[in-house]
Amino acid sequence: MLDLKRLREDPDSVRAGALKKCFPDRAAAVDRVLELDARVRELLPRIEGMRAEQKQAGKQLGKLQGAEREAHLEGQKALKADLQALEQEEKQLQLELRSQLLLVPNLPDPEVPEGEDDTANVEVRRIGEAPAFDFEPKAHDDLALARGWLDVERAADMAGSRNYLLFGDLVLLQDAVLRLAIDHLVSKGFIAVDPPLLVRDKIMEGTGFFPGGEEQTYRCPEDGLNLIGTAEVPVTSIHAGEILDEAQLPRRYVARSMCFRREAGTYGKDTKGLYRVHQFQKVEQVIVDVADEARSREHHEAITRNSEEVLEMLGLPYRVVAVAGGDLGVPQAFKYDIECWMPSREAFGETHSASRFYDYQARRLNIRYRPEGGKKPLHCHTLNNTVLASPRILIPLLEVHQQADGTVRVPEALRPYLGGREVL
């Protein structure tokens, strides 16, 4: 969440940021926050005054006797009742204030492009050339079905639409590419994590997915748990409620996990093939570091580059785009999307995203660090990036590297994971 002090001092910029992200309803939450904050700040001196009066009255009690003492006790009882009523009112106001603060989006950085949706995203760079085929190329799902690597009909019968079964070499290819991504990040000093797949509401709230993302989440209300849509959620929360030493930072983590998304609101969109599915695997990188905007920006470029290096090892053409305000989520201050060329779509398709949050998530999760010299703890900065997500990455892998006979070339970087095989 945003620093309440910042919101008090410059509410107009917070409203403008929410509108740039196309959240007019959340812009209205700013006024509600200011109203509740004013009521809390008006109430607190009254509560403190009554507590001081109660303490002073307690000291006087020992000096009184008889009727005077009884009258004094009655006054204390009335004061206690009034104080408890005010404390309860303040507690309720604080809960309402926090609930409204959770609705206020992070401020988008000035360089975030204007625009209502992904059509306004701005290309930053493009790497590689789209392949030129001397035969009629197949879409990934047609190729995989012909090879017996994919079955969507049986999967739909088992689990409904947007589900899939992978077989044989496609399972091995998926595992190989995910392992390559993990190994690449571990080689750069990231700590591998195997996180929980089910998390409590407070963890979804802490990372900025709740409130607002409930519709996209598979929930288990009987247990108060939620299936994660990304390892960002549990991994960013590793240090929730902790105060780290500055010497412990930055913390760099990489996690491979199953992920689950309901894809609510996407009826009829990208229904063919493996582009938009309910269950998938991701390798996610997360960084927790000191509250330094310049360092956050450096980390952001570095984690984006980590993903680009994997794509270059896979021989896949791609581009990096700066995400427009209307396509930016609630917690992000700035986000890059990486899009791979997908021949069957005759277009680039999103395969990765890299985000910086500054202290927005850390405030919600209460992740702090103590600067060198023992100064007052500060909230950390957090970032994350998709190193790789499958089965979506299988789309460009199959389509770009397919051959005329229906086989698929194996990129050199993947061959050690596939027993040296050059072709599937």
Wavefront OBJ file of the C-alpha trace (Angstrom):
o trace
v 0.000 0.000 0.000
v 1.028 3.610 -0.281
v 2.585 5.548 2.562
v -0.317 7.328 4.252
v 1.855 10.394 4.789
v 2.447 10.654 1.058
v -1.260 10.343 0.380
v -2.035 13.109 2.883
v 0.562 15.437 1.385
v -0.259 14.930 -2.297
v -3.646 13.294 -2.821
v -3.988 14.792 -6.299
v -1.029 12.805 -7.667
v -2.461 9.610 -6.139
v -5.835 10.233 -7.791
v -4.082 11.000 -11.083
v -2.092 7.763 -10.809
v -5.255 5.716 -10.293
v -6.867 7.381 -13.306
v -3.762 6.746 -15.432
v -4.199 3.070 -14.536
v -7.886 3.355 -15.520
v -9.160 2.707 -11.984
v -11.696 5.542 -11.470
v -13.416 3.662 -8.644
v -10.116 3.305 -6.819
v -9.353 6.986 -7.324
v -12.500 7.632 -5.286
v -11.002 5.575 -2.450
v -8.445 8.359 -1.936
v -11.140 10.697 -0.611
v -12.490 7.984 1.665
v -8.983 7.378 3.054
v -8.517 11.085 3.787
v -11.912 11.265 5.499
v -11.233 8.238 7.701
v -7.695 9.389 8.462
v -9.001 12.783 9.611
v -11.483 11.104 11.938
v -8.778 8.866 13.412
v -6.419 11.791 13.939
v -9.190 13.769 15.635
v -10.039 10.834 17.885
v -6.539 9.885 19.037
v -5.833 13.008 21.154
v -9.182 12.536 22.912
v -8.306 8.921 23.680
v -4.842 9.850 24.947
v -6.330 12.628 27.075
v -8.837 10.240 28.635
v -6.105 7.677 29.315
v -4.035 10.337 31.061
v -7.098 11.421 33.067
v -7.753 7.785 34.017
v -4.161 7.331 35.158
v -4.237 10.506 37.233
v -7.553 9.501 38.807
v -6.047 6.167 39.811
v -3.267 7.951 41.689
v -5.781 10.103 43.583
v -7.930 7.159 44.673
v -5.614 6.142 47.539
v -5.978 9.562 49.121
v -9.773 9.451 49.312
v -12.144 7.914 51.836
v -15.838 7.352 52.399
v -18.407 9.018 50.170
v -15.740 10.984 48.335
v -14.001 7.722 47.416
v -17.285 6.159 46.226
v -18.075 9.167 44.070
v -14.573 9.062 42.637
v -14.973 5.365 41.794
v -18.264 6.059 40.023
v -16.552 8.766 37.989
v -13.786 6.345 37.074
v -16.322 3.732 35.932
v -18.015 6.301 33.684
v -14.656 7.438 32.317
v -13.655 3.834 31.625
v -16.896 3.171 29.740
v -16.462 6.324 27.650
v -12.834 5.441 26.918
v -13.708 1.891 25.876
v -16.376 3.255 23.503
v -13.877 5.635 21.906
v -11.230 2.903 21.656
v -13.720 0.621 19.922
v -14.649 3.433 17.543
v -10.977 4.064 16.785
v -10.343 0.365 16.208
v -13.225 0.180 13.733
v -12.044 3.326 11.941
v -8.534 1.870 11.642
v -9.954 -1.294 10.057
v -11.998 0.761 7.590
v -8.978 2.946 6.866
v -6.812 -0.063 6.068
v -9.492 -1.595 3.842
v -9.660 1.641 1.846
v -5.873 1.971 1.685
v -5.719 -1.506 0.176
v -7.859 -0.223 -2.701
v -5.527 2.650 -3.581
v -3.216 1.604 -6.444
v 0.506 2.104 -6.488
v 1.626 5.233 -8.291
v 2.729 4.552 -11.879
v 6.158 5.894 -12.747
v 6.209 8.979 -14.997
v 7.557 6.971 -17.952
v 4.597 4.552 -17.955
v 2.929 5.058 -21.362
v -0.559 6.526 -21.507
v -3.270 4.195 -22.758
v -6.278 2.137 -21.756
v -5.070 -1.364 -22.660
v -2.242 -3.440 -24.148
v -2.698 -1.883 -27.593
v -1.005 1.207 -26.138
v 2.070 -0.692 -24.925
v 5.275 0.793 -26.339
v 7.965 -1.350 -27.944
v 11.370 -0.847 -26.313
v 13.448 -3.299 -28.366
v 13.074 -6.226 -30.718
v 15.526 -9.131 -30.887
v 15.744 -11.755 -33.640
v 13.920 -12.229 -36.909
v 10.685 -14.074 -37.562
v 11.471 -17.398 -39.288
v 10.876 -17.774 -43.026
v 9.576 -21.261 -43.829
v 9.935 -23.016 -47.208
v 6.969 -25.200 -46.278
v 3.492 -24.641 -44.803
v 4.125 -24.365 -41.056
v 1.692 -25.816 -38.546
v 0.240 -24.254 -35.450
v 1.710 -25.674 -32.237
v -1.446 -27.595 -31.311
v -1.838 -29.129 -34.782
v 1.798 -30.197 -34.721
v 1.522 -31.623 -31.193
v -1.758 -33.421 -31.909
v -0.276 -35.028 -35.015
v 2.657 -36.313 -32.941
v 0.469 -37.605 -30.115
v 1.987 -35.085 -27.715
v -1.235 -33.239 -26.851
v -4.832 -34.164 -26.021
v -7.322 -31.421 -25.210
v -10.522 -33.446 -25.687
v -9.808 -35.973 -22.941
v -8.529 -33.185 -20.707
v -11.736 -31.200 -21.240
v -13.767 -34.291 -20.379
v -11.794 -34.654 -17.144
v -11.502 -31.028 -16.092
v -13.416 -28.721 -18.442
v -12.231 -26.345 -21.139
v -8.789 -24.668 -21.121
v -7.158 -27.842 -19.798
v -4.729 -30.164 -21.540
v -2.807 -33.427 -21.394
v 0.818 -33.488 -22.530
v 2.550 -36.721 -23.540
v 5.958 -38.055 -24.387
v 8.510 -35.695 -25.869
v 6.429 -32.589 -25.163
v 6.492 -33.398 -21.441
v 10.258 -33.844 -21.638
v 10.641 -30.596 -23.601
v 8.582 -28.717 -21.027
v 10.660 -30.088 -18.177
v 13.884 -29.283 -20.014
v 13.015 -25.652 -20.620
v 11.896 -25.118 -17.017
v 15.078 -26.698 -15.691
v 17.165 -24.518 -18.001
v 15.460 -21.434 -16.572
v 16.095 -22.520 -12.967
v 19.720 -23.415 -13.654
v 20.341 -20.084 -15.378
v 19.066 -18.105 -12.395
v 20.864 -20.273 -9.841
v 24.090 -19.678 -11.777
v 23.511 -15.951 -11.170
v 23.251 -16.389 -7.420
v 19.496 -16.742 -6.991
v 18.344 -19.055 -4.186
v 16.022 -21.832 -5.411
v 12.698 -22.073 -3.552
v 9.940 -24.690 -3.611
v 6.972 -22.646 -2.275
v 3.473 -23.535 -1.038
v 0.805 -23.636 -3.746
v -2.003 -22.763 -1.312
v -1.804 -19.510 0.645
v -3.994 -17.562 3.052
v -6.006 -14.493 2.080
v -3.581 -12.220 3.949
v -0.763 -13.319 1.623
v -2.862 -12.617 -1.479
v -3.717 -9.268 0.075
v -0.110 -8.576 0.979
v 1.144 -9.010 -2.569
v -1.658 -6.894 -4.046
v -3.817 -9.609 -5.621
v -6.642 -9.050 -3.117
v -8.873 -7.110 -3.081
v -9.702 -7.174 -6.769
v -8.260 -10.471 -7.971
v -10.653 -12.833 -6.231
v -12.533 -13.579 -9.460
v -9.366 -14.915 -11.099
v -8.403 -17.086 -8.130
v -9.321 -20.675 -7.336
v -10.393 -20.419 -3.709
v -10.801 -23.074 -1.017
v -13.160 -21.315 1.410
v -13.445 -24.291 3.764
v -9.741 -23.941 4.555
v -9.353 -20.198 3.994
v -6.756 -20.890 1.299
v -6.173 -19.913 -2.332
v -4.320 -21.642 -5.176
v -1.550 -19.336 -6.360
v -1.501 -17.852 -9.852
v 2.223 -17.171 -9.575
v 5.071 -18.048 -7.206
v 5.481 -14.300 -6.734
v 2.825 -14.544 -4.018
v 4.464 -16.981 -1.566
v 8.069 -16.076 -2.441
v 7.608 -12.321 -1.955
v 5.949 -13.171 1.370
v 8.875 -15.197 2.736
v 9.983 -12.296 4.933
v 6.509 -10.951 5.817
v 6.525 -9.348 9.259
v 10.333 -9.495 9.528
v 13.011 -6.856 10.031
v 16.100 -7.779 8.024
v 19.587 -6.374 8.421
v 20.773 -4.273 5.504
v 23.731 -6.643 5.151
v 21.269 -9.452 4.317
v 20.017 -7.596 1.242
v 19.373 -8.019 -1.564
v 17.596 -11.361 -1.300
v 17.288 -13.054 -4.698
v 14.949 -16.018 -5.071
v 13.871 -18.207 -7.974
v 10.957 -20.635 -7.750
v 9.396 -23.210 -10.033
v 5.771 -23.896 -9.229
v 2.422 -24.969 -10.573
v 0.079 -22.012 -11.047
v -3.697 -21.773 -11.389
v -5.926 -19.058 -12.847
v -9.642 -19.083 -13.505
v -9.313 -16.835 -16.586
v -12.698 -15.356 -15.706
v -13.909 -12.851 -18.255
v -11.968 -14.429 -21.133
v -14.803 -16.544 -22.535
v -14.180 -17.189 -26.214
v -10.716 -15.591 -26.121
v -7.635 -17.642 -27.100
v -9.522 -20.911 -26.648
v -7.477 -22.864 -29.211
v -4.210 -24.453 -28.166
v -2.062 -23.741 -25.133
v -2.071 -19.948 -24.981
v -4.661 -19.369 -22.239
v -5.093 -22.279 -19.836
v -6.127 -22.770 -16.214
v -3.075 -24.699 -15.017
v 0.548 -24.034 -15.911
v 4.085 -23.995 -14.565
v 6.218 -20.918 -14.001
v 9.756 -20.123 -13.035
v 9.602 -16.819 -11.174
v 12.387 -14.577 -9.903
v 11.838 -12.287 -6.896
v 14.123 -9.649 -5.414
v 13.806 -7.978 -2.004
v 16.187 -5.076 -1.410
v 16.695 -1.721 0.282
v 14.462 1.293 -0.297
v 16.457 2.856 -3.111
v 14.644 3.762 -6.329
v 17.828 3.765 -8.406
v 18.687 0.257 -7.224
v 15.153 -0.947 -7.932
v 15.457 0.337 -11.475
v 18.817 -1.438 -11.886
v 17.324 -4.674 -10.559
v 14.404 -4.294 -12.963
v 16.664 -4.081 -15.980
v 18.719 -7.020 -14.688
v 15.791 -9.384 -14.110
v 14.350 -8.496 -17.505
v 17.712 -9.286 -19.042
v 17.775 -12.648 -17.244
v 14.611 -13.676 -19.078
v 15.898 -12.335 -22.381
v 19.034 -14.447 -22.024
v 16.904 -17.577 -21.676
v 14.961 -16.689 -24.826
v 18.187 -16.093 -26.712
v 19.453 -19.509 -25.604
v 16.212 -20.947 -26.968
v 16.652 -19.161 -30.290
v 13.296 -17.381 -30.076
v 12.590 -13.962 -31.629
v 11.029 -11.600 -29.099
v 10.367 -8.010 -28.217
v 10.198 -6.036 -24.952
v 7.378 -3.554 -24.407
v 6.712 -0.936 -21.731
v 3.218 -1.596 -20.407
v 0.666 1.220 -20.648
v -1.136 2.575 -17.609
v -4.446 0.892 -18.390
v -2.722 -2.498 -18.742
v -0.767 -2.056 -15.510
v -2.002 -3.852 -12.408
v -2.860 -2.328 -9.053
v 0.517 -2.904 -7.311
v 2.996 -2.263 -10.142
v 4.843 1.021 -10.563
v 6.272 -0.050 -13.940
v 6.185 -3.246 -15.941
v 7.877 -4.702 -18.979
v 6.201 -7.452 -20.967
v 8.294 -9.765 -23.113
v 6.496 -11.136 -26.152
v 7.707 -14.024 -28.299
v 7.006 -14.328 -32.013
v 4.309 -16.951 -32.592
v 4.027 -17.864 -36.311
v 0.502 -19.294 -36.035
v -0.740 -15.971 -34.647
v 1.404 -13.977 -37.076
v 2.132 -11.760 -34.109
v 4.026 -11.464 -30.872
v 2.347 -13.048 -27.840
v 3.075 -12.219 -24.204
v 5.212 -14.841 -22.483
v 6.865 -12.898 -19.626
v 6.341 -9.863 -17.423
v 8.792 -7.994 -15.164
v 7.550 -5.590 -12.496
v 8.861 -3.201 -9.907
v 6.775 -2.174 -6.907
v 9.085 -0.057 -4.714
v 7.685 -0.396 -1.137
v 4.033 -1.011 -2.102
v 4.044 -4.769 -1.436
v 6.486 -4.503 1.476
v 4.175 -2.115 3.326
v 1.271 -4.530 2.962
v 3.450 -7.462 4.062
v 5.391 -5.404 6.629
v 8.798 -6.422 5.236
v 11.397 -4.060 6.670
v 15.143 -3.748 7.065
v 17.356 -1.946 9.542
v 19.855 0.354 7.781
v 23.488 0.152 8.819
v 24.056 2.173 11.956
v 20.921 0.919 13.695
v 18.595 3.571 12.362
v 14.803 3.266 12.246
v 13.651 0.289 10.122
v 12.488 1.086 6.588
v 10.203 -0.846 4.259
v 11.984 -2.863 1.596
v 11.535 -2.654 -2.165
v 10.349 -5.706 -4.123
v 10.489 -6.814 -7.761
v 9.577 -9.935 -9.708
v 9.790 -11.364 -13.198
v 8.672 -14.461 -15.057
v 11.796 -16.296 -16.166
v 9.632 -18.768 -18.078
v 6.025 -20.008 -18.155
v 4.845 -23.266 -19.698
v 2.951 -24.459 -21.637
v 2.759 -21.003 -23.273
v 6.494 -21.019 -24.056
v 5.941 -24.292 -25.933
v 3.986 -22.346 -28.569
v 6.994 -20.457 -29.990
v 9.347 -23.357 -29.262
v 7.340 -25.760 -31.410
v 6.340 -23.285 -34.082
v 9.661 -21.520 -34.614
v 11.756 -24.705 -34.546
v 9.424 -27.002 -36.502
v 10.691 -28.753 -39.621
v 8.953 -29.798 -42.838
v 8.578 -33.431 -41.725
v 6.769 -32.441 -38.495
v 9.782 -32.891 -36.250
v 11.106 -30.116 -34.009
v 14.714 -28.947 -33.708
v 16.002 -28.883 -30.149
v 17.884 -25.666 -29.300
v 21.462 -26.430 -28.297
v 20.945 -25.134 -24.736
v 18.226 -27.748 -24.140
v 20.073 -30.767 -25.502
v 21.884 -31.648 -22.251
v 18.461 -31.959 -20.585
v 17.205 -34.272 -23.332
v 20.024 -36.769 -23.482
v 21.797 -34.901 -26.271
v 18.878 -35.196 -28.687
v 18.896 -32.664 -31.531
v 15.412 -33.400 -32.851
v 12.067 -34.369 -31.317
l 1 2 3 4 5 6 7 8 9 10 11 12 13 14 15 16 17 18 19 20 21 22 23 24 25 26 27 28 29 30 31 32 33 34 35 36 37 38 39 40 41 42 43 44 45 46 47 48 49 50 51 52 53 54 55 56 57 58 59 60 61 62 63 64 65 66 67 68 69 70 71 72 73 74 75 76 77 78 79 80 81 82 83 84 85 86 87 88 89 90 91 92 93 94 95 96 97 98 99 100 101 102 103 104 105 106 107 108 109 110 111 112 113 114 115 116 117 118 119 120 121 122 123 124 125 126 127 128 129 130 131 132 133 134 135 136 137 138 139 140 141 142 143 144 145 146 147 148 149 150 151 152 153 154 155 156 157 158 159 160 161 162 163 164 165 166 167 168 169 170 171 172 173 174 175 176 177 178 179 180 181 182 183 184 185 186 187 188 189 190 191 192 193 194 195 196 197 198 199 200 201 202 203 204 205 206 207 208 209 210 211 212 213 214 215 216 217 218 219 220 221 222 223 224 225 226 227 228 229 230 231 232 233 234 235 236 237 238 239 240 241 242 243 244 245 246 247 248 249 250 251 252 253 254 255 256 257 258 259 260 261 262 263 264 265 266 267 268 269 270 271 272 273 274 275 276 277 278 279 280 281 282 283 284 285 286 287 288 289 290 291 292 293 294 295 296 297 298 299 300 301 302 303 304 305 306 307 308 309 310 311 312 313 314 315 316 317 318 319 320 321 322 323 324 325 326 327 328 329 330 331 332 333 334 335 336 337 338 339 340 341 342 343 344 345 346 347 348 349 350 351 352 353 354 355 356 357 358 359 360 361 362 363 364 365 366 367 368 369 370 371 372 373 374 375 376 377 378 379 380 381 382 383 384 385 386 387 388 389 390 391 392 393 394 395 396 397 398 399 400 401 402 403 404 405 406 407 408 409 410 411 412 413 414 415 416 417 418 419 420 421 422 423 424
